[in-house]
Amino acid sequence: MKNPLLPLLFLASSAAAQSFTVPLPGTLVRATAATGPDGRPGVALLVAARPDRKGEKTLLFLDPERRAVVRLAGGLHEEVNTLTGFDLAGNGAVAPIAGMPGVLFTPGGGSARKVLDQPDLDLRSVSGATAGRPWLAAARAGLLELLAAAPGGGLVRQQSFPLPVKAQRLRWGLRLTSPPVAVLPGDPALFAVGPEPVGRRRLKTLLIPAGGGETFESWSLLPMDERLMSDRRYLRLDGEPVLAATTFEKIGLLARKRFRLFVLKQDRSRKGTAPTLAVETDCPIWYPLDAVAADADGDGRQDLVIAHPGGLRGRETIVWAYRGLGGGRLAPNPRRWKLNDEASDWLYGPDLTADGVPDFLVYVKDRLLLYAGDPKGGRPLAGKPVWAVKVPGAPTKTGKEGNDEEGPGEEAPGPDRERLVQAFDLPGGGRVVFAQGFQKDGKSVLTVVSRK
């Protein structure tokens, strides 16, 4: 890649990591691991012309090894809002697929090429990572569709599944909707539809095997009358599908989130299964809480790791690790780790120290810190960071760097919220993480940390 579009500033290097900054010509909207025009692995970046993420979009490609950024396509419609990677040609190269409601594009020859035009199509309709799958998934009222590569480099419908439909009468007619759809991590591929509250305490989940097989219902029973929150997700714990959800009883200054974990089994009685883990957390209800299934202690079984802000004003960062016992069961007494600093964002799971144990990235003030997993200690993470990288343009309480405007994207505090810290497993191997900062005009600047 010659003549990079953007200047890059090299910041630091060590045996463990190298970091540099990338000032973007707009505000970052989405990013995904992809293969570049010359077959090199990297990250595709969807960038908006304006800080509010409106205006026409540009698709860029970041080559972390060469520390180069090139333009793939410009002049994309302002409604383009999704980006994912997909082996469109069937040759192992991961092409970036950008989308807007009804249309999907891929770059080609410096411009965008339409690969699918289908009304009501929206890739945001299915949550969860589809990287490495032979299809893309999209849902609409009453229908879940799997899209596969077609001869000529396009996309076609490969398979479809019916979804439950709810009709709501409005003044202008009927609105038809289906519950949210998510693809679970791991194999075999499995979709979860829900959770759908039924009455005061029951939650209904419909499970759909992507490769065929019986679709079945699972019913979960909340311990008491409580309200489901947005930071819920479907996981696999040692192969078992589970629902990780947070709830609250009532809103208040001192209200804290409750965490519930349900193993999803077929339940023909519809009575609902009690949670295998039901705990009160230290997380205020207005802050996000993340739950991850990972082998945190190196014993070969998946554990449940929960990360969230703590304290009255969220000025602590807390990580809990519940040791897995197999079959979706967990030991009752977790290991606990606390950082007495407020985090702008965090990410648990990437193994950046190459020791086989997940690590923890945390964005504190103007630093991106890496805390290594600690399988032999009494806590889930080491007490001191492995490295700390300065992040130019780190967000402040007043918003973007140096002004009093709001930062971009006040998002719902769920698992699919906009992230300031992201990690990518590159095609063919390697890993890249970055923390997002902001220039005075609202444009994004990325601090990239790469490791082979």
N, C-alpha and C positions, 0 to 999 in steps of 0.2 A: 504494500500500500504506500504509494508515494503521495507527496503533497497533502498532508493531513489538513482537514478543514479547520481544526481548532488548535490553538497552542496549548501544550501540556507542560505543567511544571512538576519536575521531579522533586519529591520531598525527602524521602528517607529510604534506607535499604538496610537489610540485615539478612542473616542466613534464613530467618523465618518468613520475612515478608518484604515487599517493596510497595511504596505508595507514591501516588502522584495525583494532581488535581486536573479536572477537566471542566473548564467553564463552558456552559452550553449556550447556544444562541436563543434560548427561550426557557420555558419551565418544563421540567420533566413530568410526563404524564404516565408512562408505563415503560418497563424494561423487561427483557427476556433474553436468556441464553440463545445464541444463534451461530450459524456459520457465515463468515464473511464472503464477499464477492470472489476472493482468491482462495477460498477453502480453509481459511484460518479461523480458529474458534474465538468467540468474543461475546459481546452483549449488544443487542439491538436496543436503541433508545427512541421512544416516541416523544417528541418535543413540541410544545405549543408555543405560538408566537407571543401570547400574552400571559401575565402572571396568574390570571384567573382561569387558565387552561382553555380559554376560548381562542378563536381565530384559527387560521390554517395551521396544519401540522406538518412537521418534518420528521423523516425517519433517518436516523444516524446509526453508524456501527462503530463500536469501540473495540479496538484490538489491544488487549491489556499487555501483551508481551512486547509489542512495538510501541506501546503508549501513543497510539494514533487513533484519530477519529475521522471518519469519512462520511460523506452524505450518500445515502442510498436512494432517497426519493423525497421530493419536496412538493409543496402545493397540495397536500392532502386536505380533504374536506374538514371543516372545523368540528364536525360531529364524530370524527374518528377518535375512539376512546379506548380501544382494547389492543393488546399486543400479545402474541404468543408465538412459540416456536414449533415448527412441524416439518417432518420429512416429506415435503411435497413431491419430490422427484423419485423417492424410493431408493436413493443412493447413499443414505446415511447423512447427508447434509441437512442441517436444520435451518429451514427458511423462516424468516420472520413474517408472520401473518398479522396485518393490522386490520382492524374492523370498526365498523359503525353499524347501527341498526339497519339490517337488510343487505349489507354488502361487506365482503372481505377482499383485501388487497394484499399483494406481495410485491416487493421492489423488483425491477427489471430494466436494465439499460438506463438507469438514472431517473426513472419515473415509476409510478405505481401501476401495476397490472391487476385487473379485476379477476379474482379466481372463483367467486361465487356471488350470485345476486339472487337473494331469496327473501321475500317479505317476512317480517317478524323474526328474522334471525338476529340473535345477539349473543355473542360468546360470554358476556357477563352473566348470563342466565344460569350458568353452571359453575359453581365454585370448586376449588381444589385443583391441584396440579395435574395436567394431562401430559407432561413431558415424557417422552418415550413411548407413548401409546400410539397405535396405528390409526388413530382417529381423533377428531375434535368433537366436542359435545356441545349441543345447544338445546335449550328448552323453551317452549312457549306454552300457552294455555292448552292443556290436554295432550301434549306430545313432547317426548324427548328424542332427539335425533343424533345419530353418530355420522360424522362426515369423514370420508376417506379420500385419498388421492385418486385422481382420475387421469387417464391417458391425456397427454397434452399439458399437464401441469395445473389442472383445475381441481375442484372439490365436488364430490357428489354425495348424495345420501346413501349410506351403506346399510343402516339399520334404524329402526324406530321403535319406541315403546310408548304405550299409552300412559298418561298421567291422570291422577284425580283432578277433577274440575269443580270449582265452586262458582256459582252464579250470584252476582250482586246486582239488584235492581237499582238503577239510577234514573234521573229525570229523562235522560236522552236514550235510555235503553238498558241492556244488560251488559255487565262487565264480567268476563270469564277469566278466571285466574287459576293457577296451580300452585301448590306449595313449593318452596325453594328446593333446588336440586344440587347435590354435591357428589363429587367422585371421591371415594375413599383412597388413601394411599395404599400401596402394596398390590399384590396379586392374589387371586384373580380379580380382575376389575369389577368393581361393585359400586352402584349408585345408591345414594340414600335420598329419599324424598321426605322433607319435613325439617325439623319436628313440628308437628301440627297439634296445637293444644286442643284437647277435647274435654269439655267440662272444666273444673277447677284444678284438677291435679294430674290428669292423664296426658301423655304426649304420644302421638302416633308417628311412626316412621315406616315408610314403605321402602323395602330393599329390592333392587333390581340388578341381577347379575348381567353384566355387559355381554358375556359370551353365551347367553342363553341359560335356561334353567328356570326354576320356579321363583316367581316373584312372591314375596311374603311380607306380612305386617309384623312389626315389633311394637309393643306397647310398654311405655315407661311410666312409673308412678312416682310423682314428687312426694317427699316426706310430709308436706303440709301445704296449705293454701298459699302459694307464692307465685310471683310473676317471672316468666322467662325473659332473659335479657339477650342482647344481640351478639355477645361474644360467646357463641356456641359453635361447636364444630364436631364433625364426625372423624374418628380416628380408627386405627387398628392397633390393638394391644396384644402382642404375641399372636397375630393373625385373627383375633376376635374383633369384629366390628363393635365399636362403642360410640356412645354419644357423650361428649363432654359439654356441660352446660352450666351457666351461672343463673342465679335467680336472686330476687330480693322480696322482702315482705312488704315494706313501705318505704317511701322516700323520706330521708331525713339527713341532717348534717353529719351524724355519726353512723349512718347506715353503711353496712358492709355487704359485699357480695357473698353469696353462698355458692359453693361448688358442688355439682352433682355429676357422677359418672355412672352411666347405665350400659351394661352389656346388652347387645341387641340380639335377642333370640326370637324365633317364631313364637307368637303368642295367640293361639286361636281363641282363648278365653276373653281377651281384650281387657282383663282386669288390670294389667300393668305390673311390671317387675320393679321392685325397689332398687335404689342405686347401690352399687357395690362400694361406693365411696361418697359420703355426704359430710361436708365440713364447712365450717364458717371460716372465711378468709379475712385477712387484714386489708383487703383492697376496697377503697371507697367505691361506691356504685357508679360514680361518674368517670372512673379510670378504666382502661382496658385490662383484660386478663388473658394471657395466652396459656394454652395447654398443649404439650407435645409428648408423644410416645417415642421413647428412645432408650437405648441401653446406657444409662448414665453411670453405672458402676462396673461395666465390663464383665458381668457374670453370664452373658448370653441371653438373658431375658429382658424384655422391654419394661422400662419403668415409666411412670407418669411424672412429668416435670411441669410445674406451674410457675409462671413468672408474672409479676405485677408490681405496681407501685404500692407503697404502704405509708402509714402515718396519715394524720388528718388532712394534710395538703399534698400527699403523694410525694414527699421529699425523700423517700427511701425506695430502694429497689430490692425486692425480695424474690428468692427462688426456693421452691419446695421440690423435693424429689421423693416420691413414694416408690419404694422398691417393689418390682413386679414379682409375683409368685406363680405366674403362668395362668393361662385360661382366663385372662382378664381380671384376675384377683390381685389385690395390692396389700402390702403390709400396712398396718394402721399408723405407725409412727414414722413420719417423714424426716429426711435430712433437710436442714434449713441453712440458707446462705443469705446474708443481708449486706447491702452496700448503702452507706449513709450519704447517698447523693441522689438527687432527682435526675431521672433519665428522660431525654426527649424521645427515645425509642430504644428497643432492645431486640435481640434475636438469639434464641437458643436452638442448637442443633448442629450447625456446621462444624465438622472436625477440621480446624485450621492448624492444629499442632501435629497432625498425622500420627497420633498415638492410639487411634481407634475409639476414642471417647469424645462425645459431643462437647463443644465449647460454647461460651456465652459472649456475644457481642453486646456492648452497652454504650450508648451515645450520651455522654455526660458533659454538659457545658459545651466547650469547643474541642472535645476529645472523643475519639472512638477507641474504646478499650476492649481488649480481649482477655477474658478470664478462662483459663484452661479447666477442663473437667478434672475432677479429683477422685478417682474411684477408690483409692486406699484411705482417704481421709474421712473425717466425721461429717464433712459438708459436701454438697454436690459440686462445688467449684473451689478452685484455689483462692487463697486469701489475697494474692497480689496479681496484677495484670501481667500477662506475658509481654505485651507491647501496648503503647498508647500513641495514636497518630492524631496530630492536630487537624481540625476540620475548619477550613475557611468558610465564613458566612454562616456559622452555626446559628440556628434559630434562637431567639430570646423570648422572654415573656411578652415583649411588645410586638412580636411577630418577626418579620424579616430583619436581616441584619441592618442596624443603623436607622430604622424608622419605626413609626408607631402604627403602621398598618398591620392588618391581620396577615399571618402567613398563609400560603396557599393550602386549600383543602382542609376545612374543618370537617373531619370525617366521623362517621359513626364508629364507636370504639369496639368494633368486632374484629374477628380474625382476618377479614379481607379489607381492613382499613388501609389507607395509604401509608406506606412505610418510609421512614427516613433512612433506615438501615436495611439493605437487601443483600442476599448471597445467591450466587449462581454457580451451578456445576456446569462447566463448559463442555461442548461436544468433543469427544475424544479424550477427555480428562482435564484436570486442572480446576481451580476454584478461584472466584473473584468475589470480593465484597466491596460495597461502597456505602458511604454516608453522604446524605444530601445536605448541602448548605445553600444559601441564597445570596445573590448579589443585591446591591442597593436598588436596582431597578426591578427586582423580583425574579430575575432569571436564575436558573439553578446552576450550582457549581458542585461537581461530584468529587469526593476524595475517594480514590480507588486503591484498594489493597489487594495485590495479586500474589498467588503462590502456585507454583507448578505442582 
